[in-house]
């Protein structure tokens, strides 16, 4: 099989960088693609899609390589990688940003902050914009500004025929609907996004830490606090065997943030390295960004929580953590939703679970390959306990073991998504282990 007709930068197993470049952020993913094509423009993407069709080779689409289950790669397939398409253009008259598909969040925040704009993405700097926005996109500003996908105005996508098409509310509106929440790898290769962006000078960045003594109180307080918390605050929290953390952004002053978080600040075991500071937006992003470590081996999933968990539910979850393998690698994590997210109907976009209060994450990471089963089994056990207490799974925290994954990820929107798939990719060129089938 010849790679001569591919354009862009082509990496094959005979290249010395191949072994490094085939890796994902999740180091437990061990796949061997036939080749990786780094695309510089839509022509490279189009050529790659046509080459795959001619040669009957499967394809995957990759940007930052952060897909938890490694669905952006595979063995014996072609990886279309957009990381070199990473231009960011800002129109300060219209308050819009054109961001190419390969841009990583760290660069997006930096570039936008140079013009005094914030951005409503996640805070891990090496995450690519594509996976984030196409799955919905939560972050520490999402209660204030909505999901990343709610701020998307338009995208350009290379379809199953290798054609570059535009999708927005007026042109290919059903494809635009589908891509906002279910676009990752299902309908084509997106090469550019247009977002509305907001001026942001300063925010209050929250970094609170407690010892393990008040985990049950913390969880119980979290769910009651979130019911009345103003939409100007978003928080991600969690705990393992030894520590509880709460990271957040508040769009307002430090004194007001302290009032809003008053009950948290009274919990026993608050550690000295906790802080609440009013800082430039970019400093807030970087403070939380430093929380993320280098790539490691992990298994993670996330479910949408609609109802208040009982004290015995919480006690059980803390017990699962206490009985988890290892010292500190197993976490229950909490991601606030609500605010602007729930002001839109469930069928506004493919992202379905708008009325959920928060996402509960179950995560485990480990150092050695031989420990994998132990940690994966722990995630599965906790998942089985959490599943009946929750409604649906977040597609950006994919879980290979999910039954009926289409309905789990997209709820009642799944039926409409299958129709869009049939219109835009009837031959199922864009497929992976949990893709939408036509």
C-alpha positions as a LaTeX table, in Angstrom:
\begin{tabular}{lrrr}
\hline
Residue & $x$ (\AA) & $y$ (\AA) & $z$ (\AA) \\
\hline
Unk1 & 0.00 & 0.00 & 0.00 \\
Unk2 & 1.46 & 3.33 & $-1.07$ \\
Unk3 & 1.16 & 6.54 & 0.99 \\
Unk4 & 2.30 & 8.66 & $-1.98$ \\
Unk5 & $-1.13$ & 10.22 & $-2.59$ \\
Unk6 & $-1.36$ & 11.52 & 0.97 \\
Unk7 & $-0.34$ & 15.15 & 1.52 \\
Unk8 & 0.69 & 16.91 & 4.72 \\
Unk9 & 3.28 & 15.33 & 7.01 \\
Unk10 & 2.94 & 11.54 & 6.91 \\
Unk11 & 4.38 & 9.42 & 9.74 \\
Unk12 & 4.56 & 5.64 & 9.30 \\
Unk13 & 5.91 & 2.84 & 11.55 \\
Unk14 & 9.29 & 3.09 & 9.77 \\
Unk15 & 9.76 & 6.69 & 11.06 \\
Unk16 & 11.73 & 7.04 & 14.28 \\
Unk17 & 9.11 & 9.42 & 15.81 \\
Unk18 & 6.28 & 6.94 & 15.20 \\
Unk19 & 6.49 & 5.26 & 18.61 \\
Unk20 & 6.16 & 8.58 & 20.40 \\
Unk21 & 3.58 & 10.13 & 18.06 \\
Unk22 & 1.22 & 7.13 & 18.14 \\
Unk23 & 0.73 & 7.61 & 21.92 \\
Unk24 & $-2.36$ & 9.22 & 23.43 \\
Unk25 & $-2.60$ & 11.35 & 26.58 \\
Unk26 & $-3.95$ & 8.20 & 28.28 \\
Unk27 & $-0.81$ & 6.04 & 28.28 \\
Unk28 & $-2.85$ & 2.88 & 28.83 \\
Unk29 & $-4.03$ & 3.17 & 25.19 \\
Unk30 & $-1.65$ & 1.10 & 23.07 \\
Unk31 & $-2.70$ & 1.27 & 19.39 \\
Unk32 & $-0.68$ & 0.97 & 16.18 \\
Unk33 & $-2.07$ & 3.05 & 13.31 \\
Unk34 & $-1.03$ & 2.31 & 9.74 \\
Unk35 & 0.04 & 5.95 & 9.46 \\
Unk36 & $-0.56$ & 9.36 & 11.00 \\
Unk37 & $-1.23$ & 12.29 & 8.64 \\
Unk38 & $-0.56$ & 15.73 & 10.10 \\
Unk39 & $-2.73$ & 18.04 & 8.01 \\
Unk40 & $-1.91$ & 21.69 & 7.30 \\
Unk41 & $-5.13$ & 22.58 & 5.45 \\
Unk42 & $-8.41$ & 21.18 & 4.25 \\
Unk43 & $-6.80$ & 19.74 & 1.08 \\
Unk44 & $-4.63$ & 17.46 & 3.24 \\
Unk45 & $-7.72$ & 16.34 & 5.16 \\
Unk46 & $-9.70$ & 15.78 & 1.95 \\
Unk47 & $-6.87$ & 13.76 & 0.41 \\
Unk48 & $-6.65$ & 11.60 & 3.52 \\
Unk49 & $-10.40$ & 10.84 & 3.51 \\
Unk50 & $-10.34$ & 9.97 & $-0.23$ \\
Unk51 & $-7.22$ & 7.81 & 0.25 \\
Unk52 & $-8.96$ & 5.85 & 3.03 \\
Unk53 & $-12.01$ & 5.25 & 0.83 \\
Unk54 & $-9.92$ & 4.10 & $-2.13$ \\
Unk55 & $-7.81$ & 1.77 & $-0.01$ \\
Unk56 & $-10.62$ & 0.53 & 2.26 \\
Unk57 & $-8.74$ & 1.74 & 5.33 \\
Unk58 & $-10.54$ & 2.99 & 8.43 \\
Unk59 & $-9.78$ & 6.46 & 9.78 \\
Unk60 & $-9.77$ & 8.30 & 13.09 \\
Unk61 & $-9.61$ & 12.03 & 13.84 \\
Unk62 & $-7.23$ & 13.43 & 16.45 \\
Unk63 & $-6.26$ & 16.82 & 17.88 \\
Unk64 & $-4.90$ & 16.78 & 21.43 \\
Unk65 & $-5.18$ & 13.01 & 21.85 \\
Unk66 & $-7.12$ & 13.39 & 25.12 \\
Unk67 & $-9.97$ & 10.99 & 24.35 \\
Unk68 & $-10.22$ & 8.87 & 27.52 \\
Unk69 & $-10.80$ & 5.63 & 25.60 \\
Unk70 & $-8.39$ & 6.45 & 22.78 \\
Unk71 & $-11.12$ & 6.73 & 20.12 \\
Unk72 & $-8.91$ & 9.17 & 18.21 \\
Unk73 & $-6.58$ & 6.33 & 17.23 \\
Unk74 & $-6.65$ & 2.63 & 16.39 \\
Unk75 & $-4.63$ & $-0.26$ & 15.04 \\
Unk76 & $-4.39$ & $-0.64$ & 11.26 \\
Unk77 & $-6.19$ & 2.64 & 10.54 \\
Unk78 & $-5.15$ & 6.12 & 9.35 \\
Unk79 & $-5.06$ & 8.89 & 11.97 \\
Unk80 & $-5.98$ & 12.32 & 10.58 \\
Unk81 & $-4.31$ & 14.75 & 12.99 \\
Unk82 & $-5.23$ & 18.46 & 12.85 \\
Unk83 & $-2.74$ & 19.73 & 15.48 \\
Unk84 & $-0.81$ & 21.84 & 12.90 \\
Unk85 & $-3.99$ & 23.70 & 11.93 \\
Unk86 & $-4.00$ & 25.97 & 14.97 \\
Unk87 & $-4.50$ & 29.59 & 13.90 \\
Unk88 & $-6.54$ & 31.87 & 16.15 \\
Unk89 & $-8.02$ & 35.10 & 14.71 \\
Unk90 & $-9.97$ & 37.57 & 16.84 \\
Unk91 & $-12.42$ & 40.14 & 15.49 \\
Unk92 & $-12.65$ & 42.75 & 18.26 \\
Unk93 & $-15.41$ & 44.67 & 16.42 \\
Unk94 & $-17.76$ & 41.69 & 16.37 \\
Unk95 & $-16.43$ & 39.91 & 19.50 \\
Unk96 & $-15.87$ & 36.68 & 17.62 \\
Unk97 & $-12.89$ & 34.35 & 17.41 \\
Unk98 & $-12.06$ & 32.04 & 14.51 \\
Unk99 & $-10.17$ & 29.10 & 15.92 \\
Unk100 & $-8.74$ & 26.31 & 13.81 \\
Unk101 & $-9.42$ & 22.73 & 14.87 \\
Unk102 & $-5.90$ & 21.95 & 16.08 \\
Unk103 & $-5.62$ & 24.77 & 18.62 \\
Unk104 & $-4.95$ & 23.72 & 22.21 \\
Unk105 & $-6.65$ & 25.43 & 25.14 \\
Unk106 & $-3.46$ & 26.89 & 26.64 \\
Unk107 & $-2.78$ & 28.79 & 23.41 \\
Unk108 & $-6.41$ & 29.85 & 22.98 \\
Unk109 & $-6.51$ & 31.39 & 26.46 \\
Unk110 & $-3.18$ & 33.20 & 25.93 \\
Unk111 & $-4.12$ & 34.63 & 22.54 \\
Unk112 & $-7.58$ & 35.76 & 23.67 \\
Unk113 & $-6.31$ & 37.29 & 26.90 \\
Unk114 & $-3.90$ & 39.47 & 24.88 \\
Unk115 & $-7.05$ & 41.21 & 23.61 \\
Unk116 & $-8.76$ & 41.17 & 27.06 \\
Unk117 & $-11.09$ & 38.27 & 26.25 \\
Unk118 & $-11.82$ & 35.26 & 28.41 \\
Unk119 & $-12.81$ & 31.83 & 27.16 \\
Unk120 & $-15.23$ & 29.31 & 28.66 \\
Unk121 & $-13.33$ & 26.07 & 28.04 \\
Unk122 & $-11.70$ & 23.63 & 30.42 \\
Unk123 & $-8.44$ & 24.46 & 32.14 \\
Unk124 & $-6.14$ & 21.61 & 31.04 \\
Unk125 & $-3.79$ & 23.49 & 28.67 \\
Unk126 & $-3.01$ & 20.53 & 26.38 \\
Unk127 & $-6.65$ & 19.67 & 25.58 \\
Unk128 & $-7.62$ & 20.37 & 21.95 \\
Unk129 & $-10.58$ & 22.63 & 21.19 \\
Unk130 & $-12.18$ & 20.07 & 18.85 \\
Unk131 & $-12.96$ & 17.24 & 21.25 \\
Unk132 & $-14.06$ & 19.76 & 23.87 \\
Unk133 & $-16.56$ & 21.76 & 21.79 \\
Unk134 & $-17.92$ & 18.82 & 19.78 \\
Unk135 & $-18.87$ & 16.93 & 22.95 \\
Unk136 & $-20.51$ & 19.92 & 24.64 \\
Unk137 & $-17.64$ & 21.37 & 26.62 \\
Unk138 & $-17.70$ & 22.11 & 30.33 \\
Unk139 & $-15.34$ & 24.39 & 32.21 \\
Unk140 & $-15.04$ & 26.77 & 35.14 \\
Unk141 & $-17.09$ & 29.42 & 33.32 \\
Unk142 & $-19.90$ & 27.23 & 31.99 \\
Unk143 & $-22.58$ & 28.29 & 34.49 \\
Unk144 & $-21.83$ & 31.92 & 33.56 \\
Unk145 & $-21.48$ & 31.61 & 29.76 \\
Unk146 & $-23.00$ & 28.21 & 28.90 \\
Unk147 & $-21.21$ & 25.25 & 27.37 \\
Unk148 & $-18.39$ & 25.78 & 24.87 \\
Unk149 & $-20.73$ & 24.45 & 22.17 \\
Unk150 & $-23.46$ & 26.95 & 23.15 \\
Unk151 & $-21.10$ & 29.75 & 22.09 \\
Unk152 & $-20.30$ & 28.23 & 18.71 \\
Unk153 & $-21.63$ & 30.24 & 15.75 \\
Unk154 & $-20.31$ & 28.21 & 12.82 \\
Unk155 & $-17.94$ & 25.45 & 11.81 \\
Unk156 & $-16.23$ & 24.26 & 8.66 \\
Unk157 & $-16.09$ & 20.52 & 8.18 \\
Unk158 & $-14.67$ & 18.16 & 5.56 \\
Unk159 & $-17.38$ & 15.59 & 4.84 \\
Unk160 & $-17.35$ & 11.94 & 3.76 \\
Unk161 & $-16.77$ & 12.96 & 0.12 \\
Unk162 & $-13.77$ & 15.12 & 1.02 \\
Unk163 & $-15.78$ & 18.30 & 0.39 \\
Unk164 & $-15.39$ & 21.37 & 2.62 \\
Unk165 & $-18.80$ & 22.48 & 3.87 \\
Unk166 & $-20.04$ & 25.13 & 6.28 \\
Unk167 & $-22.53$ & 24.43 & 9.05 \\
Unk168 & $-24.38$ & 27.06 & 11.08 \\
Unk169 & $-28.01$ & 27.88 & 11.96 \\
Unk170 & $-28.79$ & 28.70 & 8.30 \\
Unk171 & $-26.52$ & 26.44 & 6.22 \\
Unk172 & $-26.67$ & 22.71 & 6.99 \\
Unk173 & $-28.49$ & 23.53 & 10.26 \\
Unk174 & $-29.20$ & 19.87 & 11.12 \\
Unk175 & $-25.48$ & 19.07 & 10.85 \\
Unk176 & $-24.69$ & 22.11 & 13.01 \\
Unk177 & $-27.22$ & 20.86 & 15.58 \\
Unk178 & $-25.62$ & 17.40 & 15.60 \\
Unk179 & $-22.04$ & 18.65 & 15.88 \\
Unk180 & $-22.87$ & 20.63 & 19.03 \\
Unk181 & $-22.68$ & 17.74 & 21.46 \\
Unk182 & $-22.17$ & 14.72 & 19.21 \\
Unk183 & $-19.69$ & 15.94 & 16.60 \\
Unk184 & $-16.54$ & 14.16 & 17.77 \\
Unk185 & $-15.49$ & 11.79 & 14.98 \\
Unk186 & $-19.05$ & 11.11 & 13.76 \\
Unk187 & $-19.81$ & 13.34 & 10.76 \\
Unk188 & $-16.55$ & 14.58 & 9.31 \\
Unk189 & $-13.30$ & 16.36 & 10.10 \\
Unk190 & $-13.92$ & 19.86 & 11.45 \\
Unk191 & $-11.14$ & 22.26 & 10.48 \\
Unk192 & $-12.35$ & 25.60 & 11.89 \\
Unk193 & $-14.77$ & 27.07 & 14.46 \\
Unk194 & $-16.26$ & 30.53 & 14.93 \\
Unk195 & $-17.11$ & 31.43 & 18.53 \\
Unk196 & $-18.64$ & 34.42 & 20.22 \\
Unk197 & $-16.24$ & 35.63 & 22.91 \\
Unk198 & $-16.59$ & 37.90 & 25.93 \\
Unk199 & $-14.38$ & 40.59 & 27.43 \\
Unk200 & $-13.17$ & 39.53 & 30.87 \\
Unk201 & $-10.73$ & 41.55 & 32.98 \\
Unk202 & $-10.50$ & 39.79 & 36.35 \\
Unk203 & $-12.12$ & 36.87 & 38.13 \\
Unk204 & $-11.87$ & 35.38 & 41.60 \\
Unk205 & $-9.99$ & 32.09 & 41.42 \\
Unk206 & $-10.87$ & 29.58 & 44.14 \\
Unk207 & $-8.46$ & 26.83 & 45.25 \\
Unk208 & $-9.62$ & 25.23 & 48.47 \\
Unk209 & $-8.13$ & 22.09 & 50.04 \\
Unk210 & $-9.18$ & 20.01 & 53.06 \\
Unk211 & $-7.85$ & 16.86 & 54.67 \\
Unk212 & $-9.98$ & 13.72 & 54.32 \\
Unk213 & $-11.92$ & 14.20 & 57.57 \\
Unk214 & $-14.97$ & 16.00 & 56.14 \\
Unk215 & $-15.55$ & 14.18 & 52.83 \\
Unk216 & $-19.15$ & 13.16 & 53.63 \\
Unk217 & $-20.05$ & 16.63 & 54.89 \\
Unk218 & $-18.36$ & 18.18 & 51.86 \\
Unk219 & $-20.32$ & 16.07 & 49.34 \\
Unk220 & $-23.62$ & 16.72 & 51.12 \\
Unk221 & $-22.91$ & 20.45 & 51.30 \\
Unk222 & $-21.89$ & 20.48 & 47.59 \\
Unk223 & $-25.26$ & 19.24 & 46.38 \\
Unk224 & $-27.35$ & 21.57 & 48.57 \\
Unk225 & $-25.10$ & 24.57 & 47.92 \\
Unk226 & $-25.32$ & 24.09 & 44.14 \\
Unk227 & $-29.13$ & 24.45 & 44.19 \\
Unk228 & $-28.90$ & 28.14 & 45.14 \\
Unk229 & $-25.36$ & 29.11 & 44.03 \\
Unk230 & $-25.35$ & 32.12 & 41.65 \\
Unk231 & $-24.65$ & 31.31 & 38.01 \\
Unk232 & $-21.56$ & 33.55 & 38.18 \\
Unk233 & $-19.69$ & 30.73 & 39.99 \\
Unk234 & $-18.60$ & 27.37 & 38.52 \\
Unk235 & $-16.60$ & 24.76 & 40.44 \\
Unk236 & $-14.90$ & 21.42 & 39.91 \\
Unk237 & $-14.32$ & 19.41 & 43.09 \\
Unk238 & $-13.37$ & 15.94 & 44.24 \\
Unk239 & $-11.75$ & 13.73 & 46.84 \\
Unk240 & $-9.53$ & 10.69 & 47.21 \\
Unk241 & $-8.33$ & 8.88 & 50.35 \\
Unk242 & $-6.34$ & 11.85 & 51.65 \\
Unk243 & $-7.64$ & 15.15 & 50.38 \\
Unk244 & $-10.66$ & 17.14 & 49.18 \\
Unk245 & $-10.27$ & 19.92 & 46.61 \\
Unk246 & $-12.57$ & 22.64 & 45.25 \\
Unk247 & $-11.40$ & 24.70 & 42.25 \\
Unk248 & $-13.56$ & 27.45 & 40.85 \\
Unk249 & $-14.01$ & 30.76 & 39.02 \\
Unk250 & $-16.31$ & 33.45 & 40.36 \\
Unk251 & $-17.19$ & 36.39 & 38.13 \\
Unk252 & $-17.07$ & 38.96 & 40.91 \\
Unk253 & $-14.95$ & 40.19 & 43.82 \\
Unk254 & $-13.13$ & 38.11 & 46.44 \\
Unk255 & $-15.28$ & 39.35 & 49.36 \\
Unk256 & $-18.46$ & 38.22 & 47.61 \\
Unk257 & $-16.91$ & 34.84 & 46.74 \\
Unk258 & $-16.07$ & 34.30 & 50.42 \\
Unk259 & $-19.72$ & 34.94 & 51.34 \\
Unk260 & $-20.94$ & 32.48 & 48.68 \\
Unk261 & $-18.46$ & 29.83 & 49.89 \\
Unk262 & $-18.99$ & 30.58 & 53.59 \\
Unk263 & $-20.23$ & 27.09 & 54.52 \\
Unk264 & $-17.33$ & 25.42 & 52.70 \\
Unk265 & $-14.86$ & 27.62 & 54.57 \\
Unk266 & $-16.34$ & 26.44 & 57.89 \\
Unk267 & $-15.81$ & 22.74 & 57.11 \\
Unk268 & $-13.24$ & 21.10 & 59.41 \\
Unk269 & $-9.80$ & 20.25 & 57.98 \\
Unk270 & $-9.32$ & 23.29 & 55.70 \\
Unk271 & $-5.64$ & 23.31 & 54.73 \\
Unk272 & $-3.24$ & 26.28 & 54.82 \\
Unk273 & $-2.53$ & 26.20 & 51.09 \\
Unk274 & $-6.17$ & 27.11 & 50.31 \\
Unk275 & $-6.69$ & 30.44 & 48.57 \\
Unk276 & $-9.33$ & 32.77 & 47.12 \\
Unk277 & $-7.82$ & 35.53 & 44.98 \\
Unk278 & $-9.11$ & 38.24 & 42.61 \\
Unk279 & $-6.71$ & 38.05 & 39.64 \\
Unk280 & $-6.46$ & 38.69 & 35.87 \\
Unk281 & $-8.43$ & 36.00 & 34.02 \\
Unk282 & $-5.34$ & 34.44 & 32.40 \\
Unk283 & $-3.69$ & 34.06 & 35.83 \\
Unk284 & $-6.77$ & 32.20 & 37.08 \\
Unk285 & $-6.63$ & 29.83 & 34.11 \\
Unk286 & $-2.93$ & 29.16 & 34.63 \\
Unk287 & $-3.34$ & 28.61 & 38.37 \\
Unk288 & $-5.88$ & 25.84 & 37.79 \\
Unk289 & $-4.02$ & 24.59 & 34.69 \\
Unk290 & $-1.00$ & 23.74 & 36.85 \\
Unk291 & $-3.26$ & 21.24 & 38.66 \\
Unk292 & $-3.03$ & 18.84 & 35.67 \\
Unk293 & $-0.07$ & 16.48 & 35.57 \\
Unk294 & 1.74 & 14.95 & 32.59 \\
Unk295 & 0.15 & 12.05 & 30.63 \\
Unk296 & $-0.47$ & 8.90 & 32.66 \\
Unk297 & $-2.40$ & 5.61 & 32.60 \\
Unk298 & $-6.01$ & 6.06 & 33.63 \\
Unk299 & $-9.64$ & 4.99 & 33.39 \\
Unk300 & $-12.39$ & 7.56 & 33.89 \\
Unk301 & $-16.07$ & 8.08 & 33.31 \\
Unk302 & $-18.78$ & 10.60 & 34.22 \\
Unk303 & $-22.55$ & 10.49 & 34.85 \\
Unk304 & $-25.17$ & 13.25 & 35.02 \\
Unk305 & $-26.73$ & 13.81 & 38.46 \\
Unk306 & $-30.31$ & 15.07 & 38.64 \\
Unk307 & $-31.40$ & 14.13 & 42.14 \\
Unk308 & $-30.05$ & 14.70 & 45.62 \\
Unk309 & $-28.03$ & 11.70 & 46.80 \\
Unk310 & $-28.88$ & 10.38 & 50.26 \\
Unk311 & $-26.43$ & 10.42 & 53.16 \\
Unk312 & $-26.11$ & 6.64 & 52.82 \\
Unk313 & $-25.29$ & 7.01 & 49.08 \\
Unk314 & $-22.54$ & 9.47 & 49.99 \\
Unk315 & $-21.22$ & 7.28 & 52.81 \\
Unk316 & $-21.03$ & 4.37 & 50.36 \\
Unk317 & $-19.08$ & 6.46 & 47.79 \\
Unk318 & $-16.58$ & 7.54 & 50.44 \\
Unk319 & $-16.22$ & 3.89 & 51.45 \\
Unk320 & $-15.52$ & 2.92 & 47.82 \\
Unk321 & $-12.72$ & 5.51 & 47.78 \\
Unk322 & $-11.32$ & 4.24 & 51.10 \\
Unk323 & $-11.28$ & 0.69 & 49.73 \\
Unk324 & $-9.72$ & 1.71 & 46.41 \\
Unk325 & $-6.36$ & 0.34 & 45.24 \\
Unk326 & $-3.18$ & 2.36 & 45.75 \\
Unk327 & $-2.41$ & 5.44 & 47.81 \\
Unk328 & $-4.07$ & 8.37 & 46.09 \\
Unk329 & $-4.94$ & 7.51 & 42.46 \\
Unk330 & $-8.72$ & 6.94 & 42.81 \\
Unk331 & $-11.08$ & 9.92 & 42.93 \\
Unk332 & $-14.75$ & 10.80 & 42.99 \\
Unk333 & $-14.96$ & 14.12 & 41.11 \\
Unk334 & $-17.78$ & 16.69 & 40.86 \\
Unk335 & $-18.32$ & 19.16 & 37.98 \\
Unk336 & $-20.93$ & 21.89 & 38.42 \\
Unk337 & $-23.61$ & 22.37 & 35.76 \\
Unk338 & $-26.80$ & 24.47 & 35.77 \\
Unk339 & $-26.80$ & 28.25 & 35.32 \\
Unk340 & $-26.86$ & 29.24 & 31.62 \\
Unk341 & $-26.63$ & 25.58 & 30.50 \\
Unk342 & $-30.13$ & 24.74 & 31.67 \\
Unk343 & $-31.71$ & 27.86 & 30.16 \\
Unk344 & $-31.77$ & 26.12 & 26.78 \\
Unk345 & $-34.06$ & 23.16 & 25.91 \\
Unk346 & $-32.66$ & 19.59 & 25.68 \\
Unk347 & $-33.13$ & 19.59 & 21.90 \\
Unk348 & $-31.41$ & 22.98 & 21.36 \\
Unk349 & $-28.29$ & 21.03 & 20.37 \\
Unk350 & $-27.20$ & 17.39 & 20.46 \\
Unk351 & $-25.98$ & 17.90 & 24.05 \\
Unk352 & $-28.99$ & 16.53 & 25.90 \\
Unk353 & $-28.61$ & 16.60 & 29.68 \\
Unk354 & $-29.20$ & 20.30 & 30.26 \\
Unk355 & $-31.15$ & 19.99 & 33.49 \\
Unk356 & $-28.51$ & 17.94 & 35.30 \\
Unk357 & $-27.16$ & 19.60 & 38.44 \\
Unk358 & $-23.63$ & 18.29 & 38.09 \\
Unk359 & $-21.50$ & 15.49 & 36.66 \\
Unk360 & $-20.08$ & 12.88 & 38.98 \\
Unk361 & $-16.73$ & 11.57 & 37.74 \\
Unk362 & $-15.11$ & 8.27 & 38.69 \\
Unk363 & $-11.39$ & 8.29 & 37.91 \\
Unk364 & $-8.43$ & 6.05 & 38.59 \\
Unk365 & $-4.83$ & 6.40 & 37.50 \\
Unk366 & $-1.89$ & 4.07 & 37.96 \\
Unk367 & 1.83 & 3.81 & 37.21 \\
Unk368 & 2.44 & 0.28 & 35.91 \\
Unk369 & 0.68 & $-1.63$ & 33.12 \\
Unk370 & 0.30 & $-4.72$ & 35.30 \\
Unk371 & $-1.86$ & $-2.74$ & 37.77 \\
Unk372 & $-4.42$ & $-1.78$ & 35.11 \\
Unk373 & $-7.06$ & $-4.45$ & 35.83 \\
Unk374 & $-7.15$ & $-3.66$ & 39.53 \\
Unk375 & $-7.93$ & 0.01 & 38.90 \\
Unk376 & $-10.30$ & $-0.60$ & 35.98 \\
Unk377 & $-12.28$ & $-3.04$ & 38.14 \\
Unk378 & $-12.58$ & $-0.38$ & 40.83 \\
Unk379 & $-13.99$ & 2.14 & 38.30 \\
Unk380 & $-16.45$ & $-0.48$ & 37.05 \\
Unk381 & $-17.62$ & $-1.33$ & 40.55 \\
Unk382 & $-18.26$ & 2.33 & 41.45 \\
Unk383 & $-19.88$ & 2.93 & 38.05 \\
Unk384 & $-22.35$ & 0.08 & 38.69 \\
Unk385 & $-23.27$ & 1.66 & 42.02 \\
Unk386 & $-23.62$ & 5.20 & 40.60 \\
Unk387 & $-25.49$ & 4.27 & 37.39 \\
Unk388 & $-29.01$ & 3.78 & 38.90 \\
Unk389 & $-28.60$ & 7.02 & 40.89 \\
Unk390 & $-27.88$ & 9.07 & 37.72 \\
Unk391 & $-29.19$ & 9.75 & 34.18 \\
Unk392 & $-26.90$ & 9.31 & 31.21 \\
Unk393 & $-23.17$ & 9.64 & 30.58 \\
Unk394 & $-21.08$ & 12.60 & 29.37 \\
Unk395 & $-19.62$ & 11.80 & 25.93 \\
Unk396 & $-16.39$ & 13.71 & 26.71 \\
Unk397 & $-15.82$ & 11.25 & 29.56 \\
Unk398 & $-16.42$ & 8.17 & 27.37 \\
Unk399 & $-16.66$ & 4.71 & 28.89 \\
Unk400 & $-16.10$ & 1.66 & 26.69 \\
Unk401 & $-18.15$ & $-0.59$ & 28.97 \\
Unk402 & $-21.39$ & 1.41 & 28.49 \\
Unk403 & $-24.42$ & $-0.56$ & 27.33 \\
Unk404 & $-26.64$ & 1.28 & 24.78 \\
Unk405 & $-24.04$ & 4.04 & 24.57 \\
Unk406 & $-26.01$ & 6.08 & 21.98 \\
Unk407 & $-28.91$ & 6.68 & 24.36 \\
Unk408 & $-26.57$ & 6.99 & 27.36 \\
Unk409 & $-24.64$ & 9.84 & 25.69 \\
Unk410 & $-27.40$ & 11.58 & 23.73 \\
Unk411 & $-30.71$ & 10.66 & 25.38 \\
Unk412 & $-33.75$ & 11.36 & 23.20 \\
Unk413 & $-31.55$ & 13.25 & 20.73 \\
Unk414 & $-30.00$ & 9.96 & 19.58 \\
Unk415 & $-32.82$ & 9.26 & 17.12 \\
Unk416 & $-32.27$ & 12.62 & 15.37 \\
Unk417 & $-28.52$ & 12.06 & 15.33 \\
Unk418 & $-28.93$ & 8.78 & 13.45 \\
Unk419 & $-30.89$ & 10.66 & 10.77 \\
Unk420 & $-28.16$ & 13.29 & 10.42 \\
Unk421 & $-25.59$ & 10.51 & 10.17 \\
Unk422 & $-27.60$ & 8.86 & 7.38 \\
Unk423 & $-27.73$ & 12.18 & 5.47 \\
Unk424 & $-24.09$ & 13.19 & 5.81 \\
Unk425 & $-22.22$ & 9.89 & 6.15 \\
Unk426 & $-24.46$ & 7.11 & 4.76 \\
Unk427 & $-21.53$ & 4.75 & 4.17 \\
Unk428 & $-20.26$ & 5.20 & 7.72 \\
Unk429 & $-16.77$ & 6.44 & 6.79 \\
Unk430 & $-16.44$ & 8.14 & 10.18 \\
Unk431 & $-16.70$ & 5.31 & 12.65 \\
Unk432 & $-15.07$ & 4.20 & 15.88 \\
Unk433 & $-16.00$ & 1.95 & 18.79 \\
Unk434 & $-18.83$ & 4.19 & 20.07 \\
Unk435 & $-19.73$ & 6.15 & 16.96 \\
Unk436 & $-23.25$ & 6.97 & 15.76 \\
Unk437 & $-24.46$ & 4.43 & 13.24 \\
Unk438 & $-26.54$ & 5.56 & 10.25 \\
\hline
\end{tabular}
